[in-house]
Amino acid sequence: MLLAALASVLIASCYDGDTCTTSAGEKVRLACIDTPELRGKRANPVPAKAARDYLRGLVVGRDVGIRRITTDRYGRTVAELFVDGSNVQQQLVAAGHADIYWKYAHQCGWTQ
């Protein structure tokens, strides 16, 4: 993939390990991965906070490349993020903070 062709966004915050908000207010759901939930019936707060903090360290306050794929049922942009040419989702999986979300893995070439 030609990274020069990617749009760029400034990440303002990350709610959890797979949801961020841009400086323009766009909510971005990281495609093809699933991280532990912070709240709700399936909450697992310790690994969820670790995943969120890892993601924040990678992207918050930085201009990142974005490959928008679709919009989810909550109105969030489903996308891949790239920092310094490296896929953020792959980094989360490699670090043990996320699993590949197989139901949607076809959207990301690196999961094949």
N, C-alpha and C positions, 0 to 999 in steps of 0.2 A: 504494500500500500504506500502510495506517495503521501508522506506526511505534510508536504507543502500544500496539498489540496485540502487539508482539513481546516474547518473553521476553528476559531480560538475563542475560549470563554475564560473569564476570571471567576474562580470558585470562591464564594464568600463564606460558605459554611457547609458542614456535613452533619445531617441529622443522625445517621447511623452508618453502618459499614457499606451500604449500597445505595444511599440517597444523599445527594448534595444539592445546594442551591447556588446559582450563579449570581454575580453582582447585579445582573439585570432582573433577578427574581425568577428565572427559569428553574424549575425543579427537575433534576436529572436523576433518573433511576439507572444505575449501572447495569448494562445488559449482560446476560449470560452467567451471572453469578448470584449466589444467595449467601447472606451472612446471618448470624444469629440475631434474633429479635430483642429489642430493648424492652418492649412492653407487650402486653396482651397474654393470651392463653399459652402461647409457645415461647414466652420470654425466657431468655438465658442471659441475664445482664452482664455477667463477668466477661465471657467471650465477645458479647455484643459491644461492650465499651472498648475492649481491646481492638476489635475490627474498626470501630469508628475512629479511635484515636490514631491508628495506623494510617487509615485513609486520610484523615485530616492532615497528618504529617506530610503526606505525599502531595496533596492538592490545594489545601486552603491558602488563599492569598497569592496563588500562582495562576498565570495564564496557561491553560492546558488545551491540547488539541481535543476536538470532539467530533465523533462520527455519529450523527443522529440516525436512528434506525426506525423508530415508530413512536407512538404515544400510547401510554397504558390507560387502564380504566379509571385511574385517578387523575388523569390529565398531565402526568409527568412525561417528560421526554425520556425515552429509553435510548441510551447511547453508550458508546465506548469512549473512554477517556484515555489520553496519552500525555505522559510527562517526559520531556527530553527524548521523545521517540519511542518510549517504552509503554506498553499497554498496562494501564492501572489495574484492570481486572485480573490479568495474569499475575501481577505482583501480589495481589491480595490472596489468590489461590496458592501461589508458591510459598507465601509466608504462613500459610495455614489459617488465615482469617476468613476465608470464603471457600465455598464449594461451587463447582460448576452446576448451574441450574439447567439440567439436561432437557427439560421441557422446551427451553428457549435457546439451547446451545447452537442450533442451526444458524442463528443470527450472527455468530462470531466465528470467523474462520479459524482462530487459534484453538478452538475446542475440538476440532476434528482429529 
